């Protein structure tokens, strides 16, 4: 009986552990053929605007900024965010507020990555917005609906 109890506890542990990260990615906009963005004044140069209202605002459609090594993991996220302005060109401020939404990736030693959530604010804004950013995968970098690109 004791053996069965240990077996059930072990089985429960395996079940809980494996449910933390899905074996199939839910990310919809990963594209490893996307070109590397151009840099100007330590910010990416963004020219294209998303028509999809989910882009950046939904965990299944994060901004995929990719990074080269662990020492610069937030660098591309910050380069992307510095390229954005408010809807009328307002200067934005941003802060990383949390990480969430584990997903499988071959780009980490543990085989999983997390999305980073950044909160963006600008003068005259009623409520901050949150963007989901994926530092592990590559995709086309676009300006999310409701925001503008720095000139």
ZILIN-V741176 format. One record per backbone hydrogen bond with DSSP energy under -0.5 kcal/mol. CO is the residue of the C=O (numbers start at 0). NH is the residue of the N-H. If there is no record, write none. Layout:
# ZILIN-V741176
co->CO nh->NH
co->CO nh->NH
This chain:
# ZILIN-V741176
co->0 nh->4
co->1 nh->5
co->2 nh->6
co->3 nh->7
co->4 nh->8
co->5 nh->9
co->6 nh->10
co->7 nh->11
co->8 nh->12
co->9 nh->13
co->10 nh->14
co->11 nh->15
co->12 nh->16
co->13 nh->17
co->14 nh->18
co->15 nh->19
co->16 nh->19
co->30 nh->33
co->37 nh->44
co->39 nh->42
co->42 nh->39
co->43 nh->45
co->44 nh->46
co->47 nh->142
co->50 nh->52
co->51 nh->54
co->53 nh->56
co->53 nh->57
co->55 nh->131
co->57 nh->60
co->58 nh->61
co->59 nh->27
co->60 nh->55
co->61 nh->63
co->62 nh->64
co->62 nh->133
co->63 nh->138
co->68 nh->71
co->69 nh->72
co->71 nh->74
co->71 nh->75
co->73 nh->77
co->74 nh->78
co->75 nh->79
co->76 nh->80
co->77 nh->81
co->78 nh->43
co->78 nh->82
co->79 nh->82
co->80 nh->83
co->82 nh->149
co->83 nh->91
co->84 nh->147
co->85 nh->88
co->89 nh->85
co->90 nh->122
co->92 nh->120
co->94 nh->96
co->94 nh->118
co->97 nh->116
co->99 nh->114
co->102 nh->112
co->104 nh->107
co->107 nh->110
co->110 nh->104
co->112 nh->102
co->114 nh->99
co->115 nh->117
co->115 nh->132
co->116 nh->96
co->116 nh->97
co->117 nh->119
co->117 nh->130
co->118 nh->94
co->119 nh->128
co->120 nh->92
co->121 nh->124
co->128 nh->119
co->130 nh->117
co->130 nh->132
co->131 nh->62
co->132 nh->115
co->132 nh->134
co->133 nh->64
co->133 nh->65
co->136 nh->65
co->137 nh->30
co->139 nh->141
co->141 nh->143
co->142 nh->49
co->143 nh->146
co->147 nh->84
